[in-house]
Every structure is written in C-alpha cells, then in structure tokens.
Amino acid sequence: MSERRPFVGGNWKMNSTLKGASELIRGVADALAGEIAPIDVAVFPPCVYLLAVKSILRDRQSPIMLGAQDVYPEAEGAFTGEVSVDMLRDCGVQVILAGHSERRHVIGEDDELINRKVKAILEGGLRCVLCVGETLEQREDGRTHEVNEIQLRSGLAGIAEGLVDNLVIAYEPVWAIGTGQTATPDDAEEAHEKIREVLKDMYDGVSDRLRIIYGGSVKPGNAAGLFGQRSIDGGLIGGASLKIADFVPIVRASMQSVRSASE
Ligand code: 13P
C-alpha cells in the first residue's frame, strides 16, 4: 500500500439492463454509504444508463464517481454514434476510460486515436483512466514491459505535466481479463514498478503522485493481496463489479489497505 489515495473502479462493460443497472448502483451506494472517505470509487456503466445511475447517486449524495467507458475526441459534429467529453460532463460524468484492451483489440482502436481521447479528456478537465497491458503472446515473448512502455508513451504523447494530475493508469494484462487468471501480486507489482519508471522519465515532477491500478480477474478473494502491494494503488474491476456481493468487499479490501498502512 502506497501513500497515494487508492482508486477502485467498476467497469460494467456492455452488461445489465436499466433495471439491473439501477439496482446495482443502489445496492453498492447503500452498502458503502458513509464508508468510502479514504479512497476514490467510480462506476462505469454503459453510456445509455449514465443519467439513471447519476440520479441515484445524486439522491443519495454518494461520493461514488460516475465514469464513462469511452468518448470521441472531437467536440461536436458529424460523428454518428459518438459522444463528446462535453456531453458526458453534461450527464455528470467525472472520469472516462481510454485505451481499454477491448477497445484496442476487439474494436480496433490504435494508439493515435487513444492519444487523442486522453488529450480530449484531460484538456476537458475530467479524470482519465488510461489502460495498458500486454497480450498472452507478448508476455510469452518477454515483451510485457516494452508493450506497456509503448502504450504509455504513445497514449500520453504531447500531454503536458500540468495535465496529468487527473490521470490514473490501469495495468490490465489482456490474458487476465475475464479469464479468472489473475497476475500474482508479485508479477503485478513488478509491472507497476516498471510503469512508474516510465512515468518518472516522462513526468519527473509529478510521477510519484500518479496512481497505477491493477485490472484483470480481481475478486473478493484476491483483492487484499493485490491492494497490499506497495505499487498497486487500487483496481479496475470487470465481472466482479456486476455483483454487489463481490464489488463491495473489493472496495472494502482497498479501504482496509489504507488502514493497514497507517497502523
Ligand atoms: P475482469 O475483472 O472481468 O477480468 O475485467 C477486468 C477489466 O477489463 C476491467 O476494465
């Protein structure tokens, strides 16, 4: 556990219904009411459910942040199907994902588009979670750190140090996403340390403050081990964020890591 304030996000991906999403956020917000002061918690519902989720969070005066899974980097215009940073802000969004491996590998986004998105989000004053991570093949070829470095340097190209206070990096090894195969705490820690070295080289003045969180089959049973590592500042949770009974204990494991560190 580090001195940085942990960040735990629930990435709901393309799951649930309006009713299901409403029940999920109600359950999570009520279970955590009054508890989450020492850490940042965010949920990333499908875009069409953002307003409903926001309204439930607002009614409860919940500190849980509203996140969006994607954005288009242009301000407005003829971009059928897309939404802008301003539109998302208008709906109460505070944080946006960029570079998620499913957008890189399933939808086919390249580093240049991801870089434009990161820029638009940070220049728009919102928080950005930039996701990086290697595929199984790249890992087996011993290229984990090289791939992470390429994705970091290209994702952050041209982004000035003054903008990165709102940046969180998520290390999500592709082979661990949705597979039940989690990186060991030691493997994740090593990858996080290498990522921090790259950030230090790029943003010497502020790199120590930037949070690096882990994603990939985080569950209630393995969260404490991961969050207890010095270089792991929280998590980005997929499947387990869809169940109140799984997400809440994961958030609590992160809060516990803060308490243990201060004892
Ligand atoms: P899982 O937790 O389902 O492996 O997904 C991780 C992820 O992709 C979060 O963005």
Residues whose N, C-alpha, C, O or C-beta is under 5 A from the ligand:
A	BS01	13P	N11 A176 I177 G178 T179 G215 G216 S217 V218 L236 I237 G238 G239 A240
